[in-house]
Amino acid sequence: MSDLRHLTLDSFSSSRANYQFQSLPKLAQHLIDRINEGEVNPVEAHIKLKAIVKALEVTIKATEEVVTTEAAKHGKTFQAFGAEITLKEGSIGPNCDEDATYAALKAQLKAREELLKIAFRQAGKTVIYDESTGEQIPVCSAKGTKPSIAVTFK
């Protein structure tokens, strides 16, 4: 992880920007190799990388307004620092939750999902029925998610 310890915004100075962005996959592969080959503790590397990602997310979110203001000076789309920048408008859509029919269907869907979850958990133990219709709730097949690592910074 020592490669990242000295990484600063100056590492991405405009004179080296194109080179730096093109070398990111190479940097990533270098870090992956060091972790996979045991040169770096994988748990420590994961935590440090998550911390870097978190710091970058916070920085990006906190500077969006000033970045948008600066970018607007250059037009809607422009090239800078080895990247193409496009300013996009936010979108406006209907608030469907204000529609009574939509809200009722959404509530029905949520209630049905809960019945399916109960039937799944009770499979082989008991049969679940929908109280409003008398219908037997089927047991759906399992759908898994991939294992993950939760990192909480204290």
Secondary structure, DSSP 8 states (H G I E B T S, - for coil): -HHHHT--GGGG-TTTHHHHHHHHHHHHHHHHHHHHTTSS-HHHHHHHHHHHHHHHHHHHHHHHHHHHHHHHTT-SEEEETTEEEE---------GGGSHHHHHHHHHHHHHHHHHHHHHHTTTT---B-TTT--B------------------
